[in-house]
Amino acid sequence: MLKVKVLKNKLVKKVFVDYIAIRNELSTTDWPNVLSGTVDEQWTKFKGVLLKAQDAHTKTSTAASKPSKRRDLAWRKVDFVQPDAAWKDHLVVDQEMSGKTPLEFVRLFFDQGVVNHIRDQTKIYALQKDAKEFGVSSAEVECFLGILAFTGIVKMPSYRSYWSNKTRYPVIADAMSRDKFEQIKKYLHFNDNLTQKPRGDPGHDKIHKVRPLIEMIRDNFMKIPPEEHQPVDEQIVPTKQRISSSQGMGRVVSVDVSDLGVGADFVLRLARGIPKHKNYKLFFDNWFSSLDLAQIQSDQGILTLATVRASRLKGCALESDSKLKARGRGSYNWRVETQSNAIVVKWYDNKPVHLISTYAALDPEDTCRRWDGKRNEYADVKRPYCVKEYNRFMGGVDLADMLLELYRIDFKSRSKWYMRIFFFLFDLSVVNGWLLYRRCLAAGQKPMNLLQFKTDVARALLSGASLATPKRGRPFSDADTNSQKKRNYTCRTPDSTRLDGQGHFPAWIESKQRYRVCVQAHSKVKCVKCEVSLFFTPNRNCFLTYHTM
């Protein structure tokens, strides 16, 4: 800042001038003229120089902050001109897909390419971390996914409980050993760390560790033909870890924002995959919406309906809350922006709600049931058509959140924050596969629920893996390999049952089994209650020893 002192009438007047603005906007010849003449003349000339600099600086800063002058809005209480809102596309339903299995539906999104990518990156990470080769196959990765799916269905305090003797879950424990599961979990990775750019670099990606996985699954989602009505809302991946790319409730971190605002930027980014000029309907809430966003989407041939905040409706003079409240629940007022042909409706329910739309207006009106606390009964409340349309199609994302939460994978990882995103993507693939299965279901066929669908997916992933530890050397023949029988595992009998002295009777069995007291011997006798093989001879009674000691 340049400090200039000017004397007038024996008073010191201090004036602070923006030196950068004067240097850029004024010629140096303006200053010598100020210093000539009487004090009054100098003061007059100096004020002229200041006003000239101020005007030049104001024009420059205004042009930099606002590239184009905003048009004047024309809000009128007139009839809304209804556009042609007929959907100009059609939903393609492949009838042949009705015969697909649940796993085949999920593999449309979480396909073999994704599985192979996880396998390859896991091997690379094992070499980088411990400098040793980690053998993992695509079948083992699928088995790992099947175990994760089952953990979302059958909840236990920790993942080791599925292999524990007292809480063993055979569906998981028989499919893969605990050590193999922990190894895959330890080295599970989705992108090469060596390709990540450091912080501060313009190309730094905060979600570099899962970026390829997100892009691959997103591209697979985009292959499915969209429906006419598309809701936009936020989804939360629950985690307690502190990461810089996280988004809190009502707070966004590290997002490049345009003049439209961060909410509108999200909508425009998500709407890139929607076909233009086909009259697709887009729904979102007041965190995203604005009149400018509705106008941009209308120019692209996408119709919108959203709630909107009153502070974003500049110049729109609607009736006050008190007047609408005096008229009773169900009363509403509207204005039409005639230049963009967008209607804003203020509807009073328990509280006033503002909606903005480029295709849905007031008619046809209907009624909805609301609870009247004063009369302690339900009452019919009048509502315009735009409110009915919004309530009908806006809840798609909330429904997806509810379906995800039913059988969500909830593994805790202290250091790998990106595992939560991986679990979310797999769960989302299963839910979307189930929704696509319901869409392609043949007429009259009873659909399976989400629990049955996810269970079938998990079992199919487990059954597709042959995880028996191979022996050294080449087997003599395929028959020898296939004839190997897997040893049945029985859980350890609790001491309270083993020592209760009730109902422990010996029974004869067909084949010999290792008996509990001495694992090097075999017996054809078992206890019918404990389900364990035991042995007794004239010189040694292991049956009695097992049930008394």
C-alpha positions, 0 to 999 in steps of 0.5 A: 500500500502507498501512503500519501499525505496531503495538507489542507487547511492545516489538517493532515489527511491520510489516504491509502491507495492500492498501489498495484491498481494505480500502477497497472491502470494509470500512466506515470504522467498523472502523478507529476501534475498532482504536485503542482499548484496550491494545496487546494488545487493539489487536493482536487487533482489528487482526488481526480487521480484516485477516482480514475484509479478506483473506476479502472480497478473496479472494472478490472476486478468485476470482469475477472470475477464475473465473465459474463453479466447475468441476465435479469430474471423475469418472475411472473405469476402466469400459467406455466407453458408445459413443454413436451416431456414425453420420454424419447428413448426406450428401456432395453430389456434382454429377455435372454438375461432372465435365465442368468444365475445371480453370479452372472448378473453380478459379473456384469459389473464385478467382472473377470477383468476386475478380479484379474486386476486385483490378483495382479496388483496384489502380487505386485504389492506383495513384492514391494512390501515383503520382497517375496512372491505371493501366489494367489490365483483368480479363483482364490480372489473369487473365494475371498470375495465369497467369504466377504459376502458371507460375512455380510450375511452371517455376522460375527465379532471378528473374522477369526471367529469363522475359523475358531473351534467354538464358533466355526462356520463350515461354509467359510472355514471349509472353503479357505484356510484362515492363514490363506485368507489373512495373507490375501487380506494382508496383500490385497491391493488395487493400484501400483504405489510406484505410479502415485504422484507426490502431494503438491504435484498437479496430478496427485490423486487422493484416491489413487489406491482405488482409482482403477477399481472405481473406473472399471466398475463405473464403466461396467455400470454405464453399460446398462441402459438407464431408466427414464427417471434418475435421482441424484443424491449423496452416498456415504461410505462409513469409516472412522479413519481420518483421510483428506479426501473424505466428505463430512455431513454438510461439509466438502473438502478439496473440491474444485468449484465453478461459479455454479457451486459445488453441488451443481458441479456434482450434478453436471458431472454425474449427468454426463452419461445421460443421453441428451435431448431424450427428455430424461428426468433428473431429480435432486435436493436443495443442496445441489439445485439452483435456477442456473443448473435447471437452465443448463440441464434444460438446454441439454434436453434433460428435464429437472425437478428438485427442491431449492433453497429460497436464498437461491431464488433471487428476485422471486417474490412468493407469499410469506410463510405466515400467509400460507400457514394462515391458509392451512396445510396444502396451500401453495404459491408459484412463480414462473421465470418466463425467460427459462420457462422454469416454475418455482412452487412454494408448498406449505406442509408442516413447513414451507417447501420450495420446488423448481422444475422445468417440466412438472407444474401444478396440475393435476392436483391430488391429496396425500395423507398427513397426520394432524397432531391437533385433531389426533387423526390423519387428514387429506392434504392437497398437493400440486403435481410436482410434489407428487412427482418428486416424492415418487422418484427422488428416493432411489438413492436412499433405497439403494443405501437401505439395501446396502446396509442390510448385508453390508461387509463390515471388516475393520482395517486400521491402516487401509482406509481404501478397503472400505471403498472396495467393500462398498463397490462389491456390495453395490455390484451385488445390489445392482445385480439384484435390481437388474435381475428383477428388471429382467425377470420373466412374467409370472416368475417369483423373484428371490429376495436380496438375501437369497440372491447374495447367498447364491452369489457367495456360494457360487464364488466359494464353489468355483475355487479349488483350494486344496493345498497341492502336494509336491510333484506331479500326480500320477493321474487325474483319477488319483487327484479327483479321488482325494477326499477332504477330511471332515472337521468336527468342532471340539465338544464343549467341556460342559457337554463332554463331562455332563455324564448324560447320554454318552453311548458308543456307536459303531461306524463304517470307516475308521476315524482318528480318535480324540485322545490319541490322534495316531490311532484309528477307531470305528467307535464314536460317542453318539452325543459328542460325535467324536471317535474313541477307543477302548480295549481290555487294557485301556478305556479311552471312552471313559477317560474322555468323558471323565477327565 
